[in-house]
């Protein structure tokens, strides 16, 4: 089932958060934090246990944000060839994960 507002597909288990982006001129106003919180709420509604995402370790602001929201590094990097297919090389994004519950996200 597709959510027409966001193009989201409900799933069980681990929800995947992809491409959180905020325009430069409105950054540092809590918008990304609100977007992630909304995604986590949707994941809880779908019955997911965790939310996962990939983040480029060289993007220090994003890494700091995700860590502050309770995401933890897993030590799993994307395949070495994937950044090139995505038009960015050679940095490899790291998979991060956060456990959530029906009561809401766990820090």
C-alpha positions in Angstrom: 0.0 0.0 0.0 1.4 3.4 -1.0 1.0 6.5 1.1 0.1 9.1 -1.5 1.4 12.0 0.6 4.9 10.8 1.1 5.4 7.8 -1.3 6.0 5.5 1.6 5.5 1.8 1.7 4.7 0.2 5.0 6.8 -2.7 6.0 7.4 -4.9 9.1 10.7 -5.2 10.9 13.1 -2.5 10.0 12.0 0.7 8.3 14.6 2.4 6.1 15.0 6.2 6.1 16.3 7.5 2.9 17.4 10.9 1.7 16.6 13.4 4.5 17.3 16.7 2.9 16.8 20.3 4.0 17.5 23.3 1.8 20.6 25.2 2.9 18.8 28.5 3.7 16.6 26.8 6.3 19.1 24.4 7.9 19.8 24.5 11.7 16.1 25.2 12.5 15.1 21.6 13.6 13.5 20.6 10.3 15.6 17.5 9.8 14.9 16.5 13.4 11.1 16.9 12.8 11.3 14.9 9.6 13.1 12.0 11.2 10.7 12.1 14.2 7.8 11.8 11.8 9.4 8.9 9.9 10.0 7.1 13.2 6.3 7.7 14.2 5.2 6.1 10.9 7.6 3.2 11.5 6.0 2.6 14.9 2.5 2.7 13.3 3.6 0.1 10.7 4.8 -2.2 13.5 8.5 -1.8 12.8 11.0 -2.6 15.5 13.8 -0.4 14.2 14.7 2.4 11.8 17.8 2.1 9.7 19.6 4.6 7.4 22.9 5.1 5.6 25.0 8.2 6.3 28.2 9.4 4.8 30.8 9.6 7.7 32.3 12.7 6.1 28.9 14.5 6.6 29.7 15.5 10.1 26.5 17.5 10.6 24.3 14.6 9.6 26.3 12.1 11.7 26.0 14.4 14.7 22.2 14.7 14.2 21.6 11.0 13.9 23.7 10.2 16.9 21.9 12.8 18.9 18.6 11.1 17.9 19.8 7.7 19.2 21.1 6.1 16.0 24.1 3.9 16.4 26.8 2.9 14.0 26.7 -0.8 13.0 30.1 -1.0 11.4 28.5 -2.0 8.1 29.6 0.0 5.1 27.8 0.0 1.8 29.6 -2.0 -1.0 32.7 -0.2 -2.4 31.2 0.1 -5.9 27.8 1.7 -4.7 29.0 5.3 -4.2 30.1 5.4 -7.9 26.7 4.1 -9.1 25.0 6.8 -7.0 27.2 9.5 -8.6 29.4 10.1 -5.6 32.7 8.4 -4.9 34.7 7.2 -3.1 33.1 7.7 0.3 31.1 4.8 1.5 28.1 5.4 3.7 27.7 3.6 7.0 24.5 1.8 8.1 23.1 3.2 11.3 20.1 1.8 13.3 17.8 2.8 16.1 15.5 0.5 18.0 11.9 1.8 18.4 8.9 0.5 20.4 5.2 1.0 20.3 5.6 3.6 23.0 7.9 5.6 20.6 11.6 5.6 19.7 14.1 4.4 22.2 17.2 6.6 22.8 
